[in-house]
Amino acid sequence: MKARTPSRAAKSIRFTDGKLYVQLTDEREIGVSLTHFPWLARATAAQRRHWHIEPHGFAIYWDDLDDGIEIEHLFG
């Protein structure tokens, strides 16, 4: 059975002005203030650059920070 990519799957991310923006596979983009993720707000720019998207786009993970964000939590 082939695994399906969830409808709310991450495609890429970017940071600007204290916000995290997540581009979704359906071309929507979600912006959220870094104040919602203090561990990410405290990270250096270099640490923020080292992210990867988990299989099927369900989450973004920062190995250097040993933490991540599940995409569904951005829709809370």
CHARMM-style PDB file with segment names, atoms N, HN, CA, C and O in Angstrom:
ATOM      1  N   MET     1       0.847  -1.182   0.000  1.00  0.00      PROA
ATOM      2  CA  MET     1       0.000   0.000   0.000  1.00  0.00      PROA
ATOM      3  C   MET     1       0.893   1.246   0.000  1.00  0.00      PROA
ATOM      4  O   MET     1       1.814   1.350   0.811  1.00  0.00      PROA
ATOM      5  N   LYS     2       0.630   2.160  -0.882  1.00  0.00      PROA
ATOM      6  HN  LYS     2      -0.118   2.075  -1.540  1.00  0.00      PROA
ATOM      7  CA  LYS     2       1.426   3.381  -1.009  1.00  0.00      PROA
ATOM      8  C   LYS     2       1.001   4.402   0.044  1.00  0.00      PROA
ATOM      9  O   LYS     2      -0.190   4.626   0.258  1.00  0.00      PROA
ATOM     10  N   ALA     3       1.997   5.024   0.705  1.00  0.00      PROA
ATOM     11  HN  ALA     3       2.965   4.841   0.531  1.00  0.00      PROA
ATOM     12  CA  ALA     3       1.709   6.053   1.712  1.00  0.00      PROA
ATOM     13  C   ALA     3       1.244   7.328   1.030  1.00  0.00      PROA
ATOM     14  O   ALA     3       1.802   7.724   0.007  1.00  0.00      PROA
ATOM     15  N   ARG     4       0.246   7.959   1.575  1.00  0.00      PROA
ATOM     16  HN  ARG     4      -0.208   7.637   2.406  1.00  0.00      PROA
ATOM     17  CA  ARG     4      -0.284   9.215   1.039  1.00  0.00      PROA
ATOM     18  C   ARG     4       0.364  10.395   1.718  1.00  0.00      PROA
ATOM     19  O   ARG     4       0.637  10.364   2.918  1.00  0.00      PROA
ATOM     20  N   THR     5       0.609  11.438   0.944  1.00  0.00      PROA
ATOM     21  HN  THR     5       0.386  11.462  -0.030  1.00  0.00      PROA
ATOM     22  CA  THR     5       1.072  12.695   1.521  1.00  0.00      PROA
ATOM     23  C   THR     5      -0.143  13.391   2.103  1.00  0.00      PROA
ATOM     24  O   THR     5      -1.151  13.530   1.409  1.00  0.00      PROA
ATOM     25  N   PRO     6      -0.084  13.838   3.361  1.00  0.00      PROA
ATOM     26  CA  PRO     6      -1.237  14.510   3.958  1.00  0.00      PROA
ATOM     27  C   PRO     6      -1.572  15.798   3.218  1.00  0.00      PROA
ATOM     28  O   PRO     6      -0.705  16.397   2.582  1.00  0.00      PROA
ATOM     29  N   SER     7      -2.822  16.220   3.301  1.00  0.00      PROA
ATOM     30  HN  SER     7      -3.526  15.733   3.818  1.00  0.00      PROA
ATOM     31  CA  SER     7      -3.234  17.442   2.610  1.00  0.00      PROA
ATOM     32  C   SER     7      -2.553  18.673   3.198  1.00  0.00      PROA
ATOM     33  O   SER     7      -2.385  19.674   2.502  1.00  0.00      PROA
ATOM     34  N   ARG     8      -2.170  18.614   4.431  1.00  0.00      PROA
ATOM     35  HN  ARG     8      -2.307  17.801   4.996  1.00  0.00      PROA
ATOM     36  CA  ARG     8      -1.445  19.710   5.075  1.00  0.00      PROA
ATOM     37  C   ARG     8       0.013  19.291   5.255  1.00  0.00      PROA
ATOM     38  O   ARG     8       0.448  18.977   6.362  1.00  0.00      PROA
ATOM     39  N   ALA     9       0.753  19.292   4.161  1.00  0.00      PROA
ATOM     40  HN  ALA     9       0.399  19.547   3.262  1.00  0.00      PROA
ATOM     41  CA  ALA     9       2.142  18.842   4.181  1.00  0.00      PROA
ATOM     42  C   ALA     9       3.074  20.003   3.874  1.00  0.00      PROA
ATOM     43  O   ALA     9       2.775  20.843   3.025  1.00  0.00      PROA
ATOM     44  N   ALA    10       4.202  20.047   4.568  1.00  0.00      PROA
ATOM     45  HN  ALA    10       4.445  19.366   5.258  1.00  0.00      PROA
ATOM     46  CA  ALA    10       5.193  21.102   4.367  1.00  0.00      PROA
ATOM     47  C   ALA    10       6.007  20.839   3.109  1.00  0.00      PROA
ATOM     48  O   ALA    10       6.348  19.701   2.785  1.00  0.00      PROA
ATOM     49  N   LYS    11       6.307  21.925   2.415  1.00  0.00      PROA
ATOM     50  HN  LYS    11       6.030  22.849   2.678  1.00  0.00      PROA
ATOM     51  CA  LYS    11       7.131  21.863   1.211  1.00  0.00      PROA
ATOM     52  C   LYS    11       8.456  22.592   1.431  1.00  0.00      PROA
ATOM     53  O   LYS    11       9.507  22.132   0.985  1.00  0.00      PROA
ATOM     54  N   SER    12       8.396  23.734   2.123  1.00  0.00      PROA
ATOM     55  HN  SER    12       7.542  24.107   2.486  1.00  0.00      PROA
ATOM     56  CA  SER    12       9.597  24.509   2.439  1.00  0.00      PROA
ATOM     57  C   SER    12       9.269  25.496   3.549  1.00  0.00      PROA
ATOM     58  O   SER    12       8.110  25.658   3.930  1.00  0.00      PROA
ATOM     59  N   ILE    13      10.313  26.157   4.067  1.00  0.00      PROA
ATOM     60  HN  ILE    13      11.254  26.025   3.758  1.00  0.00      PROA
ATOM     61  CA  ILE    13      10.100  27.171   5.093  1.00  0.00      PROA
ATOM     62  C   ILE    13      11.014  28.362   4.836  1.00  0.00      PROA
ATOM     63  O   ILE    13      11.970  28.291   4.064  1.00  0.00      PROA
ATOM     64  N   ARG    14      10.683  29.457   5.513  1.00  0.00      PROA
ATOM     65  HN  ARG    14       9.906  29.514   6.141  1.00  0.00      PROA
ATOM     66  CA  ARG    14      11.541  30.639   5.499  1.00  0.00      PROA
ATOM     67  C   ARG    14      11.270  31.428   6.771  1.00  0.00      PROA
ATOM     68  O   ARG    14      10.231  31.264   7.410  1.00  0.00      PROA
ATOM     69  N   PHE    15      12.213  32.279   7.125  1.00  0.00      PROA
ATOM     70  HN  PHE    15      13.057  32.412   6.606  1.00  0.00      PROA
ATOM     71  CA  PHE    15      12.089  33.133   8.302  1.00  0.00      PROA
ATOM     72  C   PHE    15      12.210  34.586   7.870  1.00  0.00      PROA
ATOM     73  O   PHE    15      13.062  34.924   7.048  1.00  0.00      PROA
ATOM     74  N   THR    16      11.351  35.457   8.427  1.00  0.00      PROA
ATOM     75  HN  THR    16      10.658  35.182   9.095  1.00  0.00      PROA
ATOM     76  CA  THR    16      11.480  36.905   8.250  1.00  0.00      PROA
ATOM     77  C   THR    16      10.846  37.599   9.440  1.00  0.00      PROA
ATOM     78  O   THR    16       9.822  37.147   9.954  1.00  0.00      PROA
ATOM     79  N   ASP    17      11.439  38.679   9.874  1.00  0.00      PROA
ATOM     80  HN  ASP    17      12.271  39.046   9.457  1.00  0.00      PROA
ATOM     81  CA  ASP    17      10.844  39.564  10.883  1.00  0.00      PROA
ATOM     82  C   ASP    17      10.211  38.847  12.069  1.00  0.00      PROA
ATOM     83  O   ASP    17       9.085  39.164  12.453  1.00  0.00      PROA
ATOM     84  N   GLY    18      10.916  37.892  12.650  1.00  0.00      PROA
ATOM     85  HN  GLY    18      11.830  37.634  12.338  1.00  0.00      PROA
ATOM     86  CA  GLY    18      10.395  37.203  13.828  1.00  0.00      PROA
ATOM     87  C   GLY    18       9.279  36.225  13.549  1.00  0.00      PROA
ATOM     88  O   GLY    18       8.542  35.845  14.459  1.00  0.00      PROA
ATOM     89  N   LYS    19       9.145  35.809  12.294  1.00  0.00      PROA
ATOM     90  HN  LYS    19       9.744  36.118  11.555  1.00  0.00      PROA
ATOM     91  CA  LYS    19       8.107  34.847  11.935  1.00  0.00      PROA
ATOM     92  C   LYS    19       8.698  33.672  11.177  1.00  0.00      PROA
ATOM     93  O   LYS    19       9.726  33.782  10.509  1.00  0.00      PROA
ATOM     94  N   LEU    20       8.016  32.550  11.303  1.00  0.00      PROA
ATOM     95  HN  LEU    20       7.180  32.460  11.845  1.00  0.00      PROA
ATOM     96  CA  LEU    20       8.288  31.359  10.528  1.00  0.00      PROA
ATOM     97  C   LEU    20       7.171  31.230   9.499  1.00  0.00      PROA
ATOM     98  O   LEU    20       5.993  31.289   9.850  1.00  0.00      PROA
ATOM     99  N   TYR    21       7.532  31.056   8.247  1.00  0.00      PROA
ATOM    100  HN  TYR    21       8.490  31.008   7.963  1.00  0.00      PROA
ATOM    101  CA  TYR    21       6.556  30.837   7.181  1.00  0.00      PROA
ATOM    102  C   TYR    21       6.758  29.437   6.642  1.00  0.00      PROA
ATOM    103  O   TYR    21       7.880  29.036   6.335  1.00  0.00      PROA
ATOM    104  N   VAL    22       5.663  28.691   6.526  1.00  0.00      PROA
ATOM    105  HN  VAL    22       4.751  29.016   6.775  1.00  0.00      PROA
ATOM    106  CA  VAL    22       5.707  27.330   6.007  1.00  0.00      PROA
ATOM    107  C   VAL    22       4.903  27.284   4.715  1.00  0.00      PROA
ATOM    108  O   VAL    22       3.705  27.569   4.700  1.00  0.00      PROA
ATOM    109  N   GLN    23       5.583  26.921   3.635  1.00  0.00      PROA
ATOM    110  HN  GLN    23       6.556  26.690   3.647  1.00  0.00      PROA
ATOM    111  CA  GLN    23       4.926  26.726   2.342  1.00  0.00      PROA
ATOM    112  C   GLN    23       4.403  25.300   2.311  1.00  0.00      PROA
ATOM    113  O   GLN    23       5.159  24.355   2.540  1.00  0.00      PROA
ATOM    114  N   LEU    24       3.116  25.136   2.030  1.00  0.00      PROA
ATOM    115  HN  LEU    24       2.502  25.903   1.844  1.00  0.00      PROA
ATOM    116  CA  LEU    24       2.498  23.819   1.991  1.00  0.00      PROA
ATOM    117  C   LEU    24       2.471  23.268   0.569  1.00  0.00      PROA
ATOM    118  O   LEU    24       2.589  24.020  -0.398  1.00  0.00      PROA
ATOM    119  N   THR    25       2.316  21.972   0.452  1.00  0.00      PROA
ATOM    120  HN  THR    25       2.220  21.362   1.238  1.00  0.00      PROA
ATOM    121  CA  THR    25       2.308  21.345  -0.865  1.00  0.00      PROA
ATOM    122  C   THR    25       1.107  21.774  -1.704  1.00  0.00      PROA
ATOM    123  O   THR    25       1.137  21.648  -2.928  1.00  0.00      PROA
ATOM    124  N   ASP    26       0.058  22.276  -1.070  1.00  0.00      PROA
ATOM    125  HN  ASP    26       0.033  22.378  -0.076  1.00  0.00      PROA
ATOM    126  CA  ASP    26      -1.105  22.753  -1.838  1.00  0.00      PROA
ATOM    127  C   ASP    26      -0.971  24.243  -2.186  1.00  0.00      PROA
ATOM    128  O   ASP    26      -1.937  24.883  -2.603  1.00  0.00      PROA
ATOM    129  N   GLU    27       0.250  24.785  -2.006  1.00  0.00      PROA
ATOM    130  HN  GLU    27       1.034  24.265  -1.667  1.00  0.00      PROA
ATOM    131  CA  GLU    27       0.619  26.166  -2.347  1.00  0.00      PROA
ATOM    132  C   GLU    27       0.158  27.223  -1.344  1.00  0.00      PROA
ATOM    133  O   GLU    27       0.439  28.405  -1.541  1.00  0.00      PROA
ATOM    134  N   ARG    28      -0.537  26.835  -0.280  1.00  0.00      PROA
ATOM    135  HN  ARG    28      -0.765  25.875  -0.120  1.00  0.00      PROA
ATOM    136  CA  ARG    28      -0.832  27.793   0.786  1.00  0.00      PROA
ATOM    137  C   ARG    28       0.442  28.053   1.566  1.00  0.00      PROA
ATOM    138  O   ARG    28       1.371  27.244   1.552  1.00  0.00      PROA
ATOM    139  N   GLU    29       0.477  29.202   2.253  1.00  0.00      PROA
ATOM    140  HN  GLU    29      -0.277  29.858   2.265  1.00  0.00      PROA
ATOM    141  CA  GLU    29       1.594  29.519   3.131  1.00  0.00      PROA
ATOM    142  C   GLU    29       1.034  29.970   4.467  1.00  0.00      PROA
ATOM    143  O   GLU    29       0.107  30.777   4.531  1.00  0.00      PROA
ATOM    144  N   ILE    30       1.610  29.436   5.529  1.00  0.00      PROA
ATOM    145  HN  ILE    30       2.363  28.780   5.477  1.00  0.00      PROA
ATOM    146  CA  ILE    30       1.196  29.777   6.888  1.00  0.00      PROA
ATOM    147  C   ILE    30       2.329  30.551   7.544  1.00  0.00      PROA
ATOM    148  O   ILE    30       3.487  30.137   7.475  1.00  0.00      PROA
ATOM    149  N   GLY    31       2.003  31.676   8.182  1.00  0.00      PROA
ATOM    150  HN  GLY    31       1.063  32.013   8.238  1.00  0.00      PROA
ATOM    151  CA  GLY    31       2.984  32.448   8.936  1.00  0.00      PROA
ATOM    152  C   GLY    31       2.629  32.414  10.415  1.00  0.00      PROA
ATOM    153  O   GLY    31       1.471  32.589  10.792  1.00  0.00      PROA
ATOM    154  N   VAL    32       3.631  32.189  11.240  1.00  0.00      PROA
ATOM    155  HN  VAL    32       4.572  32.047  10.934  1.00  0.00      PROA
ATOM    156  CA  VAL    32       3.404  32.139  12.685  1.00  0.00      PROA
ATOM    157  C   VAL    32       4.562  32.846  13.390  1.00  0.00      PROA
ATOM    158  O   VAL    32       5.722  32.700  13.006  1.00  0.00      PROA
ATOM    159  N   SER    33       4.228  33.602  14.413  1.00  0.00      PROA
ATOM    160  HN  SER    33       3.286  33.720  14.725  1.00  0.00      PROA
ATOM    161  CA  SER    33       5.239  34.310  15.183  1.00  0.00      PROA
ATOM    162  C   SER    33       6.136  33.327  15.925  1.00  0.00      PROA
ATOM    163  O   SER    33       5.666  32.312  16.438  1.00  0.00      PROA
ATOM    164  N   LEU    34       7.425  33.632  15.978  1.00  0.00      PROA
ATOM    165  HN  LEU    34       7.807  34.457  15.561  1.00  0.00      PROA
ATOM    166  CA  LEU    34       8.354  32.776  16.714  1.00  0.00      PROA
ATOM    167  C   LEU    34       8.096  32.791  18.218  1.00  0.00      PROA
ATOM    168  O   LEU    34       8.634  31.954  18.943  1.00  0.00      PROA
ATOM    169  N   THR    35       7.283  33.729  18.697  1.00  0.00      PROA
ATOM    170  HN  THR    35       6.846  34.410  18.109  1.00  0.00      PROA
ATOM    171  CA  THR    35       6.946  33.727  20.123  1.00  0.00      PROA
ATOM    172  C   THR    35       6.183  32.460  20.510  1.00  0.00      PROA
ATOM    173  O   THR    35       6.145  32.101  21.687  1.00  0.00      PROA
ATOM    174  N   HSD    36       5.574  31.778  19.536  1.00  0.00      PROA
ATOM    175  HN  HSD    36       5.605  32.069  18.580  1.00  0.00      PROA
ATOM    176  CA  HSD    36       4.878  30.516  19.800  1.00  0.00      PROA
ATOM    177  C   HSD    36       5.851  29.357  19.993  1.00  0.00      PROA
ATOM    178  O   HSD    36       5.481  28.301  20.506  1.00  0.00      PROA
ATOM    179  N   PHE    37       7.093  29.567  19.580  1.00  0.00      PROA
ATOM    180  HN  PHE    37       7.394  30.425  19.163  1.00  0.00      PROA
ATOM    181  CA  PHE    37       8.122  28.535  19.683  1.00  0.00      PROA
ATOM    182  C   PHE    37       9.378  29.148  20.288  1.00  0.00      PROA
ATOM    183  O   PHE    37      10.329  29.435  19.561  1.00  0.00      PROA
ATOM    184  N   PRO    38       9.402  29.355  21.612  1.00  0.00      PROA
ATOM    185  CA  PRO    38      10.543  30.010  22.257  1.00  0.00      PROA
ATOM    186  C   PRO    38      11.885  29.352  21.955  1.00  0.00      PROA
ATOM    187  O   PRO    38      12.892  30.043  21.801  1.00  0.00      PROA
ATOM    188  N   TRP    39      11.908  28.040  21.872  1.00  0.00      PROA
ATOM    189  HN  TRP    39      11.090  27.479  21.998  1.00  0.00      PROA
ATOM    190  CA  TRP    39      13.149  27.325  21.564  1.00  0.00      PROA
ATOM    191  C   TRP    39      13.685  27.722  20.187  1.00  0.00      PROA
ATOM    192  O   TRP    39      14.900  27.771  19.990  1.00  0.00      PROA
ATOM    193  N   LEU    40      12.804  28.004  19.244  1.00  0.00      PROA
ATOM    194  HN  LEU    40      11.818  27.965  19.404  1.00  0.00      PROA
ATOM    195  CA  LEU    40      13.212  28.415  17.909  1.00  0.00      PROA
ATOM    196  C   LEU    40      13.560  29.906  17.881  1.00  0.00      PROA
ATOM    197  O   LEU    40      14.455  30.328  17.148  1.00  0.00      PROA
ATOM    198  N   ALA    41      12.852  30.689  18.677  1.00  0.00      PROA
ATOM    199  HN  ALA    41      12.125  30.346  19.272  1.00  0.00      PROA
ATOM    200  CA  ALA    41      13.155  32.133  18.777  1.00  0.00      PROA
ATOM    201  C   ALA    41      14.548  32.357  19.363  1.00  0.00      PROA
ATOM    202  O   ALA    41      15.234  33.303  18.976  1.00  0.00      PROA
ATOM    203  N   ARG    42      14.970  31.500  20.288  1.00  0.00      PROA
ATOM    204  HN  ARG    42      14.412  30.732  20.602  1.00  0.00      PROA
ATOM    205  CA  ARG    42      16.294  31.618  20.913  1.00  0.00      PROA
ATOM    206  C   ARG    42      17.431  31.079  20.039  1.00  0.00      PROA
ATOM    207  O   ARG    42      18.602  31.338  20.317  1.00  0.00      PROA
ATOM    208  N   ALA    43      17.098  30.348  19.007  1.00  0.00      PROA
ATOM    209  HN  ALA    43      16.147  30.138  18.781  1.00  0.00      PROA
ATOM    210  CA  ALA    43      18.112  29.728  18.153  1.00  0.00      PROA
ATOM    211  C   ALA    43      18.859  30.779  17.339  1.00  0.00      PROA
ATOM    212  O   ALA    43      18.325  31.843  17.025  1.00  0.00      PROA
ATOM    213  N   THR    44      20.094  30.458  17.009  1.00  0.00      PROA
ATOM    214  HN  THR    44      20.528  29.593  17.264  1.00  0.00      PROA
ATOM    215  CA  THR    44      20.862  31.346  16.139  1.00  0.00      PROA
ATOM    216  C   THR    44      20.382  31.183  14.697  1.00  0.00      PROA
ATOM    217  O   THR    44      19.699  30.214  14.364  1.00  0.00      PROA
ATOM    218  N   ALA    45      20.746  32.135  13.857  1.00  0.00      PROA
ATOM    219  HN  ALA    45      21.301  32.922  14.128  1.00  0.00      PROA
ATOM    220  CA  ALA    45      20.392  32.048  12.441  1.00  0.00      PROA
ATOM    221  C   ALA    45      20.972  30.778  11.823  1.00  0.00      PROA
ATOM    222  O   ALA    45      20.318  30.121  11.013  1.00  0.00      PROA
ATOM    223  N   ALA    46      22.191  30.439  12.205  1.00  0.00      PROA
ATOM    224  HN  ALA    46      22.722  30.973  12.863  1.00  0.00      PROA
ATOM    225  CA  ALA    46      22.824  29.222  11.684  1.00  0.00      PROA
ATOM    226  C   ALA    46      22.039  27.972  12.094  1.00  0.00      PROA
ATOM    227  O   ALA    46      21.852  27.065  11.283  1.00  0.00      PROA
ATOM    228  N   GLN    47      21.581  27.924  13.343  1.00  0.00      PROA
ATOM    229  HN  GLN    47      21.733  28.661  14.002  1.00  0.00      PROA
ATOM    230  CA  GLN    47      20.798  26.775  13.799  1.00  0.00      PROA
ATOM    231  C   GLN    47      19.468  26.700  13.053  1.00  0.00      PROA
ATOM    232  O   GLN    47      19.019  25.609  12.703  1.00  0.00      PROA
ATOM    233  N   ARG    48      18.848  27.825  12.811  1.00  0.00      PROA
ATOM    234  HN  ARG    48      19.213  28.711  13.095  1.00  0.00      PROA
ATOM    235  CA  ARG    48      17.561  27.836  12.095  1.00  0.00      PROA
ATOM    236  C   ARG    48      17.699  27.354  10.656  1.00  0.00      PROA
ATOM    237  O   ARG    48      16.759  26.790  10.095  1.00  0.00      PROA
ATOM    238  N   ARG    49      18.858  27.573  10.060  1.00  0.00      PROA
ATOM    239  HN  ARG    49      19.621  28.031  10.515  1.00  0.00      PROA
ATOM    240  CA  ARG    49      19.067  27.169   8.659  1.00  0.00      PROA
ATOM    241  C   ARG    49      19.179  25.660   8.484  1.00  0.00      PROA
ATOM    242  O   ARG    49      19.005  25.160   7.372  1.00  0.00      PROA
ATOM    243  N   HSD    50      19.462  24.927   9.546  1.00  0.00      PROA
ATOM    244  HN  HSD    50      19.603  25.333  10.450  1.00  0.00      PROA
ATOM    245  CA  HSD    50      19.662  23.478   9.444  1.00  0.00      PROA
ATOM    246  C   HSD    50      18.384  22.718   9.809  1.00  0.00      PROA
ATOM    247  O   HSD    50      18.288  22.124  10.883  1.00  0.00      PROA
ATOM    248  N   TRP    51      17.442  22.745   8.933  1.00  0.00      PROA
ATOM    249  HN  TRP    51      17.520  23.227   8.060  1.00  0.00      PROA
ATOM    250  CA  TRP    51      16.162  22.070   9.131  1.00  0.00      PROA
ATOM    251  C   TRP    51      15.963  21.039   8.034  1.00  0.00      PROA
ATOM    252  O   TRP    51      16.636  21.075   7.004  1.00  0.00      PROA
ATOM    253  N   HSD    52      15.051  20.136   8.258  1.00  0.00      PROA
ATOM    254  HN  HSD    52      14.504  20.107   9.095  1.00  0.00      PROA
ATOM    255  CA  HSD    52      14.616  19.229   7.200  1.00  0.00      PROA
ATOM    256  C   HSD    52      13.145  18.901   7.416  1.00  0.00      PROA
ATOM    257  O   HSD    52      12.617  18.983   8.525  1.00  0.00      PROA
ATOM    258  N   ILE    53      12.517  18.534   6.334  1.00  0.00      PROA
ATOM    259  HN  ILE    53      12.946  18.468   5.433  1.00  0.00      PROA
ATOM    260  CA  ILE    53      11.104  18.157   6.376  1.00  0.00      PROA
ATOM    261  C   ILE    53      11.039  16.644   6.538  1.00  0.00      PROA
ATOM    262  O   ILE    53      11.683  15.899   5.799  1.00  0.00      PROA
ATOM    263  N   GLU    54      10.266  16.210   7.496  1.00  0.00      PROA
ATOM    264  HN  GLU    54       9.742  16.815   8.096  1.00  0.00      PROA
ATOM    265  CA  GLU    54      10.085  14.788   7.750  1.00  0.00      PROA
ATOM    266  C   GLU    54       9.351  14.143   6.566  1.00  0.00      PROA
ATOM    267  O   GLU    54       8.660  14.835   5.817  1.00  0.00      PROA
ATOM    268  N   PRO    55       9.498  12.822   6.394  1.00  0.00      PROA
ATOM    269  CA  PRO    55       8.816  12.135   5.286  1.00  0.00      PROA
ATOM    270  C   PRO    55       7.329  12.475   5.229  1.00  0.00      PROA
ATOM    271  O   PRO    55       6.652  12.545   6.255  1.00  0.00      PROA
ATOM    272  N   HSD    56       6.853  12.679   4.049  1.00  0.00      PROA
ATOM    273  HN  HSD    56       7.403  12.623   3.216  1.00  0.00      PROA
ATOM    274  CA  HSD    56       5.449  13.007   3.759  1.00  0.00      PROA
ATOM    275  C   HSD    56       5.056  14.395   4.245  1.00  0.00      PROA
ATOM    276  O   HSD    56       3.874  14.738   4.236  1.00  0.00      PROA
ATOM    277  N   GLY    57       6.031  15.199   4.669  1.00  0.00      PROA
ATOM    278  HN  GLY    57       6.991  14.920   4.676  1.00  0.00      PROA
ATOM    279  CA  GLY    57       5.776  16.592   5.008  1.00  0.00      PROA
ATOM    280  C   GLY    57       5.017  16.847   6.282  1.00  0.00      PROA
ATOM    281  O   GLY    57       4.498  17.947   6.470  1.00  0.00      PROA
ATOM    282  N   PHE    58       4.928  15.868   7.173  1.00  0.00      PROA
ATOM    283  HN  PHE    58       5.349  14.974   7.020  1.00  0.00      PROA
ATOM    284  CA  PHE    58       4.099  16.044   8.371  1.00  0.00      PROA
ATOM    285  C   PHE    58       4.728  16.945   9.423  1.00  0.00      PROA
ATOM    286  O   PHE    58       4.030  17.438  10.309  1.00  0.00      PROA
ATOM    287  N   ALA    59       6.060  17.173   9.336  1.00  0.00      PROA
ATOM    288  HN  ALA    59       6.627  16.773   8.616  1.00  0.00      PROA
ATOM    289  CA  ALA    59       6.738  17.969  10.361  1.00  0.00      PROA
ATOM    290  C   ALA    59       8.031  18.559   9.800  1.00  0.00      PROA
ATOM    291  O   ALA    59       8.560  18.106   8.785  1.00  0.00      PROA
ATOM    292  N   ILE    60       8.518  19.583  10.496  1.00  0.00      PROA
ATOM    293  HN  ILE    60       8.089  19.951  11.320  1.00  0.00      PROA
ATOM    294  CA  ILE    60       9.812  20.186  10.214  1.00  0.00      PROA
ATOM    295  C   ILE    60      10.667  19.932  11.447  1.00  0.00      PROA
ATOM    296  O   ILE    60      10.202  20.093  12.575  1.00  0.00      PROA
ATOM    297  N   TYR    61      11.920  19.534  11.229  1.00  0.00      PROA
ATOM    298  HN  TYR    61      12.298  19.403  10.312  1.00  0.00      PROA
ATOM    299  CA  TYR    61      12.778  19.176  12.354  1.00  0.00      PROA
ATOM    300  C   TYR    61      14.136  19.847  12.224  1.00  0.00      PROA
ATOM    301  O   TYR    61      14.702  19.934  11.134  1.00  0.00      PROA
ATOM    302  N   TRP    62      14.653  20.322  13.367  1.00  0.00      PROA
ATOM    303  HN  TRP    62      14.193  20.251  14.252  1.00  0.00      PROA
ATOM    304  CA  TRP    62      15.970  20.939  13.459  1.00  0.00      PROA
ATOM    305  C   TRP    62      16.850  20.015  14.301  1.00  0.00      PROA
ATOM    306  O   TRP    62      16.711  19.963  15.523  1.00  0.00      PROA
ATOM    307  N   ASP    63      17.747  19.295  13.649  1.00  0.00      PROA
ATOM    308  HN  ASP    63      17.859  19.338  12.656  1.00  0.00      PROA
ATOM    309  CA  ASP    63      18.624  18.366  14.370  1.00  0.00      PROA
ATOM    310  C   ASP    63      19.474  19.090  15.408  1.00  0.00      PROA
ATOM    311  O   ASP    63      19.631  18.602  16.528  1.00  0.00      PROA
ATOM    312  N   ASP    64      20.025  20.251  15.047  1.00  0.00      PROA
ATOM    313  HN  ASP    64      19.897  20.648  14.138  1.00  0.00      PROA
ATOM    314  CA  ASP    64      20.885  20.997  15.975  1.00  0.00      PROA
ATOM    315  C   ASP    64      20.147  21.411  17.247  1.00  0.00      PROA
ATOM    316  O   ASP    64      20.761  21.571  18.302  1.00  0.00      PROA
ATOM    317  N   LEU    65      18.837  21.582  17.143  1.00  0.00      PROA
ATOM    318  HN  LEU    65      18.339  21.452  16.286  1.00  0.00      PROA
ATOM    319  CA  LEU    65      18.029  22.021  18.285  1.00  0.00      PROA
ATOM    320  C   LEU    65      17.289  20.861  18.945  1.00  0.00      PROA
ATOM    321  O   LEU    65      16.676  21.029  20.000  1.00  0.00      PROA
ATOM    322  N   ASP    66      17.346  19.694  18.326  1.00  0.00      PROA
ATOM    323  HN  ASP    66      17.844  19.557  17.470  1.00  0.00      PROA
ATOM    324  CA  ASP    66      16.664  18.504  18.815  1.00  0.00      PROA
ATOM    325  C   ASP    66      15.188  18.776  19.095  1.00  0.00      PROA
ATOM    326  O   ASP    66      14.647  18.384  20.128  1.00  0.00      PROA
ATOM    327  N   ASP    67      14.556  19.460  18.143  1.00  0.00      PROA
ATOM    328  HN  ASP    67      14.996  19.779  17.303  1.00  0.00      PROA
ATOM    329  CA  ASP    67      13.133  19.778  18.290  1.00  0.00      PROA
ATOM    330  C   ASP    67      12.530  20.008  16.918  1.00  0.00      PROA
ATOM    331  O   ASP    67      13.243  20.189  15.931  1.00  0.00      PROA
ATOM    332  N   GLY    68      11.213  19.998  16.874  1.00  0.00      PROA
ATOM    333  HN  GLY    68      10.635  19.851  17.676  1.00  0.00      PROA
ATOM    334  CA  GLY    68      10.521  20.187  15.614  1.00  0.00      PROA
ATOM    335  C   GLY    68       9.090  20.642  15.810  1.00  0.00      PROA
ATOM    336  O   GLY    68       8.610  20.808  16.932  1.00  0.00      PROA
ATOM    337  N   ILE    69       8.423  20.839  14.684  1.00  0.00      PROA
ATOM    338  HN  ILE    69       8.812  20.704  13.772  1.00  0.00      PROA
ATOM    339  CA  ILE    69       7.042  21.322  14.685  1.00  0.00      PROA
ATOM    340  C   ILE    69       6.222  20.433  13.759  1.00  0.00      PROA
ATOM    341  O   ILE    69       6.564  20.262  12.589  1.00  0.00      PROA
ATOM    342  N   GLU    70       5.148  19.874  14.280  1.00  0.00      PROA
ATOM    343  HN  GLU    70       4.869  20.013  15.231  1.00  0.00      PROA
ATOM    344  CA  GLU    70       4.211  19.133  13.432  1.00  0.00      PROA
ATOM    345  C   GLU    70       3.313  20.136  12.723  1.00  0.00      PROA
ATOM    346  O   GLU    70       2.799  21.064  13.347  1.00  0.00      PROA
ATOM    347  N   ILE    71       3.128  19.955  11.448  1.00  0.00      PROA
ATOM    348  HN  ILE    71       3.546  19.201  10.941  1.00  0.00      PROA
ATOM    349  CA  ILE    71       2.364  20.899  10.633  1.00  0.00      PROA
ATOM    350  C   ILE    71       0.938  21.062  11.148  1.00  0.00      PROA
ATOM    351  O   ILE    71       0.415  22.176  11.160  1.00  0.00      PROA
ATOM    352  N   GLU    72       0.312  19.994  11.566  1.00  0.00      PROA
ATOM    353  HN  GLU    72       0.737  19.088  11.556  1.00  0.00      PROA
ATOM    354  CA  GLU    72      -1.066  20.095  12.070  1.00  0.00      PROA
ATOM    355  C   GLU    72      -1.189  21.050  13.247  1.00  0.00      PROA
ATOM    356  O   GLU    72      -2.240  21.663  13.438  1.00  0.00      PROA
ATOM    357  N   HSD    73      -0.132  21.186  14.036  1.00  0.00      PROA
ATOM    358  HN  HSD    73       0.722  20.688  13.881  1.00  0.00      PROA
ATOM    359  CA  HSD    73      -0.172  22.100  15.192  1.00  0.00      PROA
ATOM    360  C   HSD    73      -0.223  23.565  14.776  1.00  0.00      PROA
ATOM    361  O   HSD    73      -0.603  24.421  15.576  1.00  0.00      PROA
ATOM    362  N   LEU    74       0.151  23.861  13.548  1.00  0.00      PROA
ATOM    363  HN  LEU    74       0.460  23.166  12.898  1.00  0.00      PROA
ATOM    364  CA  LEU    74       0.079  25.247  13.062  1.00  0.00      PROA
ATOM    365  C   LEU    74      -1.349  25.666  12.749  1.00  0.00      PROA
ATOM    366  O   LEU    74      -1.627  26.855  12.590  1.00  0.00      PROA
ATOM    367  N   PHE    75      -2.251  24.706  12.659  1.00  0.00      PROA
ATOM    368  HN  PHE    75      -2.025  23.740  12.788  1.00  0.00      PROA
ATOM    369  CA  PHE    75      -3.647  24.986  12.340  1.00  0.00      PROA
ATOM    370  C   PHE    75      -4.532  25.051  13.577  1.00  0.00      PROA
ATOM    371  O   PHE    75      -5.745  25.228  13.462  1.00  0.00      PROA
ATOM    372  N   GLY    76      -3.929  24.908  14.776  1.00  0.00      PROA
ATOM    373  HN  GLY    76      -2.944  24.764  14.870  1.00  0.00      PROA
ATOM    374  CA  GLY    76      -4.636  24.887  16.038  1.00  0.00      PROA
ATOM    375  C   GLY    76      -5.621  25.929  16.183  1.00  0.00      PROA
ATOM    376  OT1 GLY    76      -6.285  26.011  17.216  1.00  0.00      PROA
TER     377      GLY     76
END
